[in-house]
Amino acid sequence: MDNQQGKVTVTDLAWLAGFVDGEGTITLSDRRYLNKRISPHFILTNTHFASLDHALDIIGRAGINAHVLQKAEPKKAGNYRPAGTIELAGFERVRKLLVLLQPYLVTKERQTAIVLEFIARRQAQPRFEPVTIEDLEALREIRKLNKRNWTTLTDYTRDSELEARECRHCGQAFQPVQVSQVYCSVKCRQNKYVTLGPPRACPKCGVVFEPRNRPQQVYCSSRCRMIAGQARYRARQITDGIVEPMRKLTG
């Protein structure tokens, strides 16, 4: 078989494809909250380091650089063993590997086709082109394929019929990925409690704040709440005669 480097045999590719079918993950990583992109990703994890070394050797002879990670010895007792991981990220590196493996893959063949179609579509577009509906549909389908026992679970991934909706926090329109998604970004989700009530003054320190935890929020922070609680507790003790009021020292 003709390949880019001329150093990888058919037996090597068939062996690696079988390893990937059983232990690998071919997917699309949703990084829109970080850099507004969806990226192809290849992962191969196993506890047998000799097999991982052989897989890494084949990938290297194909002229593809890969990241290698090794998980430390687990601290838990039981049948746990250290594992290693081979990772490929980036459009061109993932494309080169999948093109070599595609004729030999069986259970991961559909994921490979989806990722290669996604890479070809994105590489034909300008570099910073926004995510399209086709990209989101590819993300949804590959998530469904990679979900363990997904046929027995409720599918909460994005339906292609979902329409754009307004963010519950900022009011901007966005395209939801999941049926239950109501915020456009992590920032809006973290600040979802800001509009629970009008601004008010903290009775302890006097700082004006907006309630974030609940509409009945009284104090601006946990510190003010704890100090006020301690003051109330001491006042009750004085009223009940348990302790005496503090007296000023006189010279």
C-alpha positions as protocol buffer text, in pm:
chain_id: "A"
residue {
  index: 1
  type: MET
  ca { x: 0 y: 0 z: 0 }
}
residue {
  index: 2
  type: ASP
  ca { x: 123 y: 349 z: -89 }
}
residue {
  index: 3
  type: ASN
  ca { x: 142 y: 591 z: 204 }
}
residue {
  index: 4
  type: GLN
  ca { x: 299 y: 930 z: 269 }
}
residue {
  index: 5
  type: GLN
  ca { x: 615 y: 809 z: 435 }
}
residue {
  index: 6
  type: GLY
  ca { x: 650 y: 469 z: 269 }
}
residue {
  index: 7
  type: LYS
  ca { x: 741 y: 321 z: 608 }
}
residue {
  index: 8
  type: VAL
  ca { x: 407 y: 187 z: 730 }
}
residue {
  index: 9
  type: THR
  ca { x: 283 y: -152 z: 611 }
}
residue {
  index: 10
  type: VAL
  ca { x: -69 y: -275 z: 558 }
}
residue {
  index: 11
  type: THR
  ca { x: -25 y: -505 z: 858 }
}
residue {
  index: 12
  type: ASP
  ca { x: 70 y: -206 z: 1075 }
}
residue {
  index: 13
  type: LEU
  ca { x: -235 y: -6 z: 969 }
}
residue {
  index: 14
  type: ALA
  ca { x: -471 y: -302 z: 1010 }
}
residue {
  index: 15
  type: TRP
  ca { x: -333 y: -373 z: 1359 }
}
residue {
  index: 16
  type: LEU
  ca { x: -363 y: -9 z: 1461 }
}
residue {
  index: 17
  type: ALA
  ca { x: -717 y: 14 z: 1321 }
}
residue {
  index: 18
  type: GLY
  ca { x: -821 y: -286 z: 1526 }
}
residue {
  index: 19
  type: PHE
  ca { x: -667 y: -131 z: 1837 }
}
residue {
  index: 20
  type: VAL
  ca { x: -851 y: 195 z: 1769 }
}
residue {
  index: 21
  type: ASP
  ca { x: -1181 y: 13 z: 1708 }
}
residue {
  index: 22
  type: GLY
  ca { x: -1159 y: -140 z: 2053 }
}
residue {
  index: 23
  type: GLU
  ca { x: -985 y: 123 z: 2266 }
}
residue {
  index: 24
  type: GLY
  ca { x: -983 y: 450 z: 2071 }
}
residue {
  index: 25
  type: THR
  ca { x: -1204 y: 754 z: 2053 }
}
residue {
  index: 26
  type: ILE
  ca { x: -1257 y: 955 z: 1734 }
}
residue {
  index: 27
  type: THR
  ca { x: -1460 y: 1262 z: 1811 }
}
residue {
  index: 28
  type: LEU
  ca { x: -1520 y: 1634 z: 1778 }
}
residue {
  index: 29
  type: SER
  ca { x: -1437 y: 1851 z: 2079 }
}
residue {
  index: 30
  type: ASP
  ca { x: -1673 y: 2138 z: 2153 }
}
residue {
  index: 31
  type: ARG
  ca { x: -1446 y: 2433 z: 2234 }
}
residue {
  index: 32
  type: ARG
  ca { x: -1688 y: 2715 z: 2153 }
}
residue {
  index: 33
  type: TYR
  ca { x: -1680 y: 2842 z: 2509 }
}
residue {
  index: 34
  type: LEU
  ca { x: -1300 y: 2878 z: 2485 }
}
residue {
  index: 35
  type: ASN
  ca { x: -1216 y: 2980 z: 2129 }
}
residue {
  index: 36
  type: LYS
  ca { x: -1550 y: 2956 z: 1947 }
}
residue {
  index: 37
  type: ARG
  ca { x: -1439 y: 2645 z: 1757 }
}
residue {
  index: 38
  type: ILE
  ca { x: -1518 y: 2278 z: 1717 }
}
residue {
  index: 39
  type: SER
  ca { x: -1201 y: 2069 z: 1675 }
}
residue {
  index: 40
  type: PRO
  ca { x: -1127 y: 1708 z: 1570 }
}
residue {
  index: 41
  type: HIS
  ca { x: -974 y: 1490 z: 1838 }
}
residue {
  index: 42
  type: PHE
  ca { x: -822 y: 1141 z: 1845 }
}
residue {
  index: 43
  type: ILE
  ca { x: -762 y: 955 z: 2174 }
}
residue {
  index: 44
  type: LEU
  ca { x: -619 y: 609 z: 2237 }
}
residue {
  index: 45
  type: THR
  ca { x: -603 y: 492 z: 2600 }
}
residue {
  index: 46
  type: ASN
  ca { x: -495 y: 157 z: 2742 }
}
residue {
  index: 47
  type: THR
  ca { x: -320 y: -2 z: 3038 }
}
residue {
  index: 48
  type: HIS
  ca { x: -95 y: -220 z: 2819 }
}
residue {
  index: 49
  type: PHE
  ca { x: 205 y: 5 z: 2756 }
}
residue {
  index: 50
  type: ALA
  ca { x: 367 y: -231 z: 2507 }
}
residue {
  index: 51
  type: SER
  ca { x: 65 y: -198 z: 2278 }
}
residue {
  index: 52
  type: LEU
  ca { x: 65 y: 179 z: 2319 }
}
residue {
  index: 53
  type: ASP
  ca { x: 435 y: 193 z: 2235 }
}
residue {
  index: 54
  type: HIS
  ca { x: 375 y: -8 z: 1919 }
}
residue {
  index: 55
  type: ALA
  ca { x: 83 y: 218 z: 1823 }
}
residue {
  index: 56
  type: LEU
  ca { x: 296 y: 527 z: 1885 }
}
residue {
  index: 57
  type: ASP
  ca { x: 574 y: 379 z: 1672 }
}
residue {
  index: 58
  type: ILE
  ca { x: 335 y: 325 z: 1379 }
}
residue {
  index: 59
  type: ILE
  ca { x: 197 y: 678 z: 1410 }
}
residue {
  index: 60
  type: GLY
  ca { x: 549 y: 819 z: 1423 }
}
residue {
  index: 61
  type: ARG
  ca { x: 661 y: 621 z: 1117 }
}
residue {
  index: 62
  type: ALA
  ca { x: 361 y: 769 z: 934 }
}
residue {
  index: 63
  type: GLY
  ca { x: 510 y: 1114 z: 998 }
}
residue {
  index: 64
  type: ILE
  ca { x: 249 y: 1224 z: 1252 }
}
residue {
  index: 65
  type: ASN
  ca { x: 336 y: 1381 z: 1587 }
}
residue {
  index: 66
  type: ALA
  ca { x: 125 y: 1276 z: 1885 }
}
residue {
  index: 67
  type: HIS
  ca { x: 98 y: 1380 z: 2249 }
}
residue {
  index: 68
  type: VAL
  ca { x: 168 y: 1106 z: 2503 }
}
residue {
  index: 69
  type: LEU
  ca { x: 23 y: 1116 z: 2853 }
}
residue {
  index: 70
  type: GLN
  ca { x: 72 y: 869 z: 3138 }
}
residue {
  index: 71
  type: LYS
  ca { x: -166 y: 848 z: 3430 }
}
residue {
  index: 72
  type: ALA
  ca { x: -2 y: 796 z: 3769 }
}
residue {
  index: 73
  type: GLU
  ca { x: -55 y: 488 z: 3981 }
}
residue {
  index: 74
  type: PRO
  ca { x: -408 y: 515 z: 4129 }
}
residue {
  index: 75
  type: LYS
  ca { x: -429 y: 571 z: 4503 }
}
residue {
  index: 76
  type: LYS
  ca { x: -746 y: 365 z: 4535 }
}
residue {
  index: 77
  type: ALA
  ca { x: -724 y: 3 z: 4638 }
}
residue {
  index: 78
  type: GLY
  ca { x: -859 y: -255 z: 4398 }
}
residue {
  index: 79
  type: ASN
  ca { x: -808 y: -367 z: 4041 }
}
residue {
  index: 80
  type: TYR
  ca { x: -670 y: -37 z: 3915 }
}
residue {
  index: 81
  type: ARG
  ca { x: -364 y: -9 z: 3694 }
}
residue {
  index: 82
  type: PRO
  ca { x: -181 y: 291 z: 3549 }
}
residue {
  index: 83
  type: ALA
  ca { x: -286 y: 382 z: 3197 }
}
residue {
  index: 84
  type: GLY
  ca { x: -130 y: 568 z: 2908 }
}
residue {
  index: 85
  type: THR
  ca { x: -292 y: 788 z: 2644 }
}
residue {
  index: 86
  type: ILE
  ca { x: -199 y: 887 z: 2291 }
}
residue {
  index: 87
  type: GLU
  ca { x: -371 y: 1207 z: 2177 }
}
residue {
  index: 88
  type: LEU
  ca { x: -386 y: 1387 z: 1844 }
}
residue {
  index: 89
  type: ALA
  ca { x: -539 y: 1730 z: 1805 }
}
residue {
  index: 90
  type: GLY
  ca { x: -543 y: 1967 z: 1512 }
}
residue {
  index: 91
  type: PHE
  ca { x: -712 y: 1938 z: 1174 }
}
residue {
  index: 92
  type: GLU
  ca { x: -417 y: 1822 z: 963 }
}
residue {
  index: 93
  type: ARG
  ca { x: -269 y: 1567 z: 1204 }
}
residue {
  index: 94
  type: VAL
  ca { x: -604 y: 1403 z: 1273 }
}
residue {
  index: 95
  type: ARG
  ca { x: -688 y: 1404 z: 901 }
}
residue {
  index: 96
  type: LYS
  ca { x: -361 y: 1232 z: 805 }
}
residue {
  index: 97
  type: LEU
  ca { x: -410 y: 953 z: 1057 }
}
residue {
  index: 98
  type: LEU
  ca { x: -777 y: 891 z: 979 }
}
residue {
  index: 99
  type: VAL
  ca { x: -712 y: 878 z: 605 }
}
residue {
  index: 100
  type: LEU
  ca { x: -459 y: 599 z: 668 }
}
residue {
  index: 101
  type: LEU
  ca { x: -686 y: 405 z: 905 }
}
residue {
  index: 102
  type: GLN
  ca { x: -1023 y: 452 z: 734 }
}
residue {
  index: 103
  type: PRO
  ca { x: -1002 y: 147 z: 500 }
}
residue {
  index: 104
  type: TYR
  ca { x: -942 y: -84 z: 799 }
}
residue {
  index: 105
  type: LEU
  ca { x: -1176 y: 58 z: 1064 }
}
residue {
  index: 106
  type: VAL
  ca { x: -1502 y: -123 z: 1140 }
}
residue {
  index: 107
  type: THR
  ca { x: -1679 y: -4 z: 1457 }
}
residue {
  index: 108
  type: LYS
  ca { x: -1529 y: 348 z: 1433 }
}
residue {
  index: 109
  type: GLU
  ca { x: -1582 y: 381 z: 1057 }
}
residue {
  index: 110
  type: ARG
  ca { x: -1885 y: 611 z: 1089 }
}
residue {
  index: 111
  type: GLN
  ca { x: -1708 y: 842 z: 1337 }
}
residue {
  index: 112
  type: THR
  ca { x: -1411 y: 859 z: 1100 }
}
residue {
  index: 113
  type: ALA
  ca { x: -1633 y: 957 z: 807 }
}
residue {
  index: 114
  type: ILE
  ca { x: -1803 y: 1230 z: 1010 }
}
residue {
  index: 115
  type: VAL
  ca { x: -1472 y: 1378 z: 1127 }
}
residue {
  index: 116
  type: LEU
  ca { x: -1317 y: 1368 z: 779 }
}
residue {
  index: 117
  type: GLU
  ca { x: -1623 y: 1538 z: 629 }
}
residue {
  index: 118
  type: PHE
  ca { x: -1607 y: 1801 z: 902 }
}
residue {
  index: 119
  type: ILE
  ca { x: -1235 y: 1864 z: 841 }
}
residue {
  index: 120
  type: ALA
  ca { x: -1283 y: 1894 z: 465 }
}
residue {
  index: 121
  type: ARG
  ca { x: -1570 y: 2138 z: 510 }
}
residue {
  index: 122
  type: ARG
  ca { x: -1385 y: 2357 z: 761 }
}
residue {
  index: 123
  type: GLN
  ca { x: -1059 y: 2360 z: 565 }
}
residue {
  index: 124
  type: ALA
  ca { x: -1251 y: 2486 z: 259 }
}
residue {
  index: 125
  type: GLN
  ca { x: -1376 y: 2784 z: 462 }
}
residue {
  index: 126
  type: PRO
  ca { x: -1190 y: 3088 z: 600 }
}
residue {
  index: 127
  type: ARG
  ca { x: -1002 y: 3012 z: 920 }
}
residue {
  index: 128
  type: PHE
  ca { x: -1226 y: 3206 z: 1159 }
}
residue {
  index: 129
  type: GLU
  ca { x: -1556 y: 3125 z: 994 }
}
residue {
  index: 130
  type: PRO
  ca { x: -1833 y: 3089 z: 1259 }
}
residue {
  index: 131
  type: VAL
  ca { x: -1967 y: 2745 z: 1346 }
}
residue {
  index: 132
  type: THR
  ca { x: -2239 y: 2637 z: 1104 }
}
residue {
  index: 133
  type: ILE
  ca { x: -2552 y: 2426 z: 1140 }
}
residue {
  index: 134
  type: GLU
  ca { x: -2374 y: 2143 z: 956 }
}
residue {
  index: 135
  type: ASP
  ca { x: -2095 y: 2153 z: 1216 }
}
residue {
  index: 136
  type: LEU
  ca { x: -2345 y: 2131 z: 1500 }
}
residue {
  index: 137
  type: GLU
  ca { x: -2523 y: 1839 z: 1337 }
}
residue {
  index: 138
  type: ALA
  ca { x: -2190 y: 1657 z: 1299 }
}
residue {
  index: 139
  type: LEU
  ca { x: -2116 y: 1726 z: 1667 }
}
residue {
  index: 140
  type: ARG
  ca { x: -2455 y: 1590 z: 1771 }
}
residue {
  index: 141
  type: GLU
  ca { x: -2423 y: 1273 z: 1563 }
}
residue {
  index: 142
  type: ILE
  ca { x: -2072 y: 1187 z: 1679 }
}
residue {
  index: 143
  type: ARG
  ca { x: -2170 y: 1245 z: 2043 }
}
residue {
  index: 144
  type: LYS
  ca { x: -2457 y: 1005 z: 1994 }
}
residue {
  index: 145
  type: LEU
  ca { x: -2230 y: 742 z: 1839 }
}
residue {
  index: 146
  type: ASN
  ca { x: -1966 y: 773 z: 2114 }
}
residue {
  index: 147
  type: LYS
  ca { x: -2208 y: 771 z: 2407 }
}
residue {
  index: 148
  type: ARG
  ca { x: -2183 y: 446 z: 2601 }
}
residue {
  index: 149
  type: ASN
  ca { x: -2505 y: 245 z: 2577 }
}
residue {
  index: 150
  type: TRP
  ca { x: -2673 y: 549 z: 2430 }
}
residue {
  index: 151
  type: THR
  ca { x: -2964 y: 344 z: 2294 }
}
residue {
  index: 152
  type: THR
  ca { x: -3088 y: 282 z: 2651 }
}
residue {
  index: 153
  type: LEU
  ca { x: -3055 y: 645 z: 2761 }
}
residue {
  index: 154
  type: THR
  ca { x: -3253 y: 960 z: 2694 }
}
residue {
  index: 155
  type: ASP
  ca { x: -3093 y: 1164 z: 2419 }
}
residue {
  index: 156
  type: TYR
  ca { x: -3040 y: 1516 z: 2553 }
}
residue {
  index: 157
  type: THR
  ca { x: -2819 y: 1628 z: 2265 }
}
residue {
  index: 158
  type: ARG
  ca { x: -2923 y: 1901 z: 2029 }
}
residue {
  index: 159
  type: ASP
  ca { x: -3212 y: 1832 z: 1792 }
}
residue {
  index: 160
  type: SER
  ca { x: -3154 y: 1961 z: 1440 }
}
residue {
  index: 161
  type: GLU
  ca { x: -3504 y: 2115 z: 1452 }
}
residue {
  index: 162
  type: LEU
  ca { x: -3425 y: 2339 z: 1750 }
}
residue {
  index: 163
  type: GLU
  ca { x: -3453 y: 2706 z: 1673 }
}
residue {
  index: 164
  type: ALA
  ca { x: -3240 y: 2990 z: 1801 }
}
residue {
  index: 165
  type: ARG
  ca { x: -3348 y: 3127 z: 2138 }
}
residue {
  index: 166
  type: GLU
  ca { x: -3270 y: 3420 z: 2365 }
}
residue {
  index: 167
  type: CYS
  ca { x: -3024 y: 3383 z: 2650 }
}
residue {
  index: 168
  type: ARG
  ca { x: -3208 y: 3399 z: 2980 }
}
residue {
  index: 169
  type: HIS
  ca { x: -2939 y: 3628 z: 3123 }
}
residue {
  index: 170
  type: CYS
  ca { x: -2813 y: 3866 z: 2852 }
}
residue {
  index: 171
  type: GLY
  ca { x: -3103 y: 3842 z: 2606 }
}
residue {
  index: 172
  type: GLN
  ca { x: -2885 y: 3774 z: 2300 }
}
residue {
  index: 173
  type: ALA
  ca { x: -2995 y: 3513 z: 2047 }
}
residue {
  index: 174
  type: PHE
  ca { x: -2791 y: 3192 z: 2030 }
}
residue {
  index: 175
  type: GLN
  ca { x: -2813 y: 2844 z: 1876 }
}
residue {
  index: 176
  type: PRO
  ca { x: -2867 y: 2583 z: 2152 }
}
residue {
  index: 177
  type: VAL
  ca { x: -2671 y: 2258 z: 2145 }
}
residue {
  index: 178
  type: GLN
  ca { x: -2895 y: 2080 z: 2397 }
}
residue {
  index: 179
  type: VAL
  ca { x: -3269 y: 2091 z: 2447 }
}
residue {
  index: 180
  type: SER
  ca { x: -3231 y: 2219 z: 2804 }
}
residue {
  index: 181
  type: GLN
  ca { x: -2972 y: 2491 z: 2723 }
}
residue {
  index: 182
  type: VAL
  ca { x: -3100 y: 2835 z: 2830 }
}
residue {
  index: 183
  type: TYR
  ca { x: -2774 y: 3034 z: 2857 }
}
residue {
  index: 184
  type: CYS
  ca { x: -2550 y: 3129 z: 2566 }
}
residue {
  index: 185
  type: SER
  ca { x: -2218 y: 3093 z: 2750 }
}
residue {
  index: 186
  type: VAL
  ca { x: -2051 y: 2987 z: 3072 }
}
residue {
  index: 187
  type: LYS
  ca { x: -2026 y: 3350 z: 3182 }
}
residue {
  index: 188
  type: CYS
  ca { x: -2400 y: 3402 z: 3155 }
}
residue {
  index: 189
  type: ARG
  ca { x: -2468 y: 3076 z: 3336 }
}
residue {
  index: 190
  type: GLN
  ca { x: -2238 y: 3176 z: 3622 }
}
residue {
  index: 191
  type: ASN
  ca { x: -2404 y: 3518 z: 3650 }
}
residue {
  index: 192
  type: LYS
  ca { x: -2758 y: 3386 z: 3624 }
}
residue {
  index: 193
  type: TYR
  ca { x: -2854 y: 3508 z: 3971 }
}
residue {
  index: 194
  type: VAL
  ca { x: -2766 y: 3873 z: 3912 }
}
residue {
  index: 195
  type: THR
  ca { x: -3118 y: 3979 z: 3816 }
}
residue {
  index: 196
  type: LEU
  ca { x: -3297 y: 3811 z: 4110 }
}
residue {
  index: 197
  type: GLY
  ca { x: -3376 y: 4142 z: 4275 }
}
residue {
  index: 198
  type: PRO
  ca { x: -3311 y: 4516 z: 4279 }
}
residue {
  index: 199
  type: PRO
  ca { x: -2989 y: 4657 z: 4429 }
}
residue {
  index: 200
  type: ARG
  ca { x: -2995 y: 4690 z: 4806 }
}
residue {
  index: 201
  type: ALA
  ca { x: -2769 y: 4800 z: 5091 }
}
residue {
  index: 202
  type: CYS
  ca { x: -2605 y: 4548 z: 5320 }
}
residue {
  index: 203
  type: PRO
  ca { x: -2729 y: 4616 z: 5677 }
}
residue {
  index: 204
  type: LYS
  ca { x: -2388 y: 4526 z: 5818 }
}
residue {
  index: 205
  type: CYS
  ca { x: -2134 y: 4717 z: 5606 }
}
residue {
  index: 206
  type: GLY
  ca { x: -2361 y: 4944 z: 5402 }
}
residue {
  index: 207
  type: VAL
  ca { x: -2229 y: 4833 z: 5064 }
}
residue {
  index: 208
  type: VAL
  ca { x: -2489 y: 4839 z: 4785 }
}
residue {
  index: 209
  type: PHE
  ca { x: -2503 y: 4502 z: 4608 }
}
residue {
  index: 210
  type: GLU
  ca { x: -2720 y: 4300 z: 4370 }
}
residue {
  index: 211
  type: PRO
  ca { x: -2859 y: 3970 z: 4507 }
}
residue {
  index: 212
  type: ARG
  ca { x: -2700 y: 3666 z: 4342 }
}
residue {
  index: 213
  type: ASN
  ca { x: -2807 y: 3376 z: 4563 }
}
residue {
  index: 214
  type: ARG
  ca { x: -3180 y: 3431 z: 4614 }
}
residue {
  index: 215
  type: PRO
  ca { x: -3433 y: 3718 z: 4601 }
}
residue {
  index: 216
  type: GLN
  ca { x: -3440 y: 3736 z: 4984 }
}
residue {
  index: 217
  type: GLN
  ca { x: -3062 y: 3785 z: 5013 }
}
residue {
  index: 218
  type: VAL
  ca { x: -2993 y: 4037 z: 5293 }
}
residue {
  index: 219
  type: TYR
  ca { x: -2615 y: 4056 z: 5328 }
}
residue {
  index: 220
  type: CYS
  ca { x: -2359 y: 4126 z: 5060 }
}
residue {
  index: 221
  type: SER
  ca { x: -2124 y: 3842 z: 5157 }
}
residue {
  index: 222
  type: SER
  ca { x: -2085 y: 3539 z: 5379 }
}
residue {
  index: 223
  type: ARG
  ca { x: -1854 y: 3740 z: 5607 }
}
residue {
  index: 224
  type: CYS
  ca { x: -2118 y: 4005 z: 5680 }
}
residue {
  index: 225
  type: ARG
  ca { x: -2381 y: 3737 z: 5732 }
}
residue {
  index: 226
  type: MET
  ca { x: -2163 y: 3550 z: 5982 }
}
residue {
  index: 227
  type: ILE
  ca { x: -2068 y: 3867 z: 6177 }
}
residue {
  index: 228
  type: ALA
  ca { x: -2433 y: 3973 z: 6200 }
}
residue {
  index: 229
  type: GLY
  ca { x: -2534 y: 3626 z: 6313 }
}
residue {
  index: 230
  type: GLN
  ca { x: -2270 y: 3625 z: 6585 }
}
residue {
  index: 231
  type: ALA
  ca { x: -2389 y: 3968 z: 6704 }
}
residue {
  index: 232
  type: ARG
  ca { x: -2748 y: 3846 z: 6726 }
}
residue {
  index: 233
  type: TYR
  ca { x: -2639 y: 3537 z: 6916 }
}
residue {
  index: 234
  type: ARG
  ca { x: -2445 y: 3744 z: 7170 }
}
residue {
  index: 235
  type: ALA
  ca { x: -2739 y: 3983 z: 7210 }
}
residue {
  index: 236
  type: ARG
  ca { x: -2965 y: 3690 z: 7297 }
}
residue {
  index: 237
  type: GLN
  ca { x: -2713 y: 3563 z: 7551 }
}
residue {
  index: 238
  type: ILE
  ca { x: -2701 y: 3908 z: 7716 }
}
residue {
  index: 239
  type: THR
  ca { x: -3081 y: 3926 z: 7723 }
}
residue {
  index: 240
  type: ASP
  ca { x: -3106 y: 3584 z: 7883 }
}
residue {
  index: 241
  type: GLY
  ca { x: -2839 y: 3672 z: 8139 }
}
residue {
  index: 242
  type: ILE
  ca { x: -2596 y: 3410 z: 8021 }
}
residue {
  index: 243
  type: VAL
  ca { x: -2316 y: 3660 z: 7965 }
}
residue {
  index: 244
  type: GLU
  ca { x: -2262 y: 4018 z: 8075 }
}
residue {
  index: 245
  type: PRO
  ca { x: -2220 y: 4309 z: 7836 }
}
residue {
  index: 246
  type: MET
  ca { x: -1865 y: 4402 z: 7756 }
}
residue {
  index: 247
  type: ARG
  ca { x: -1739 y: 4694 z: 7966 }
}
residue {
  index: 248
  type: LYS
  ca { x: -1484 y: 4953 z: 7865 }
}
residue {
  index: 249
  type: LEU
  ca { x: -1164 y: 4951 z: 8064 }
}
residue {
  index: 250
  type: THR
  ca { x: -1097 y: 5268 z: 8260 }
}
residue {
  index: 251
  type: GLY
  ca { x: -756 y: 5393 z: 8351 }
}
